[in-house]
Amino acid sequence: MSTSSNRNKRKDLIGNVTSRMGDKSVKVTIPYKTPHPLYHKVINRKTVVHVHDENNEAKVGDKVEIMECRPLSRLKRWRIVRVIQHAAIVGEAITENDVAEAVPTKTKA
């Protein structure tokens, strides 16, 4: 074992929390753009990773910074470093009745 305390450089990524799976676990989506190999149109792609959230601080919609780490479970190889931006607080849930009232319908005359 070496006496120096240098760690390898670990990958840092920024993404959005898309799902809370259970205690201390979230799914983070990392969007990126890449050109099509033949047509050269820019294509939107995404990578979904399972992330360890030690303090249960990230909510769905938050923008977070994640860092690569040792395997923590079968799927989790990343951990949350910090929450960059919290999601906007949504007021009330919209029900089917609210939608039905807002949408105009045909009435027989």
N, C-alpha and C positions, 0 to 999 in steps of 0.2 A: 504494500500500500504506500502510495507517495505521500509526502508531507505537505505538498502544496494543496491549497484549497480551491484550485481552479476547477470550475465546472465547464462542461461543453456548452457551446452556444445553443440555446433552445429556440424553437420556432415560436414567434408571437403572431397571432392573427386577431382580427376584429370582425365580429359577426353579431347577429341578432338572435336572441333567445326565441325559439319557436315552440317549445314544449317543455313542461315540467313533468318528469316521469315518475318521480317518487322523492323520497328523502335524499337530499344532497345530490340530485342528478337533474341535469337539464340537457336539452338538445339545442345546439347552436348551428345556424345556417350561415355559411360564408359565401356570399355571392361574388362572382368574378365574370369577366368578359374575355372571350377568346375568338379569334377569327376562324371562319370556316376554311378548311384546308383547300377546297377547290374554288368556292365562290367568293371568298374573302369578305363575306358579310359578318358583322360582329354578332356573336351568339351569347346570350345570357346563360350562364351555367351556375350551379351551386354545389357546395359540399356540405353535407350534414355530419356533424361530429357529436359524440356523447361526451359531456363535460362534467367534471366533479365540481360541485358548489358547496364548499365546506360550511359556510354560514347561512345557507338558504337565503341569500340576499337578492338573487336575480329573479325577476318575474318575466312573464311572457311579454315580448315586445321590447325589452331592454337591449341596449347596445352594449356589448361587453368585450373586454380584451381577454384572450385566452392564451395559455402557454402550454407547450408540450411537456409531458412529464412521464414518469415510469407508468407501466400498466397498473391501474387501480382496481380494475375488474375486467370482465370478459370484453367489454366494449370501450371502457373509458380510458383514454390515454391523454386527456387534456384536463386542465384545471383553470378556473376563473381567477384572473389576476385582479381585475377591478371592473366595476360597472361604470361605463363611460357616460351613458345617458339613460335615464329612467324613462319608461314608457308613459305616454299620456294617460291620465286616469280617465277611464270610460265611465260615464254616468250610469244610466240604467240600461238593462238589456232590452232589446226590441222584441216584442212579442208578435205573434201572427195577427192578432187583432189590430195592433197598431199599423201593420203593413196593409191589412185589408181596408182600413179606414182611409189611408193615404192614397191608395191606388184607385183611380176612377174606373168604374165599371159601367157596362152598357145596361141601360134600363129600358124596359119595354114601355112605349108610350101609347 
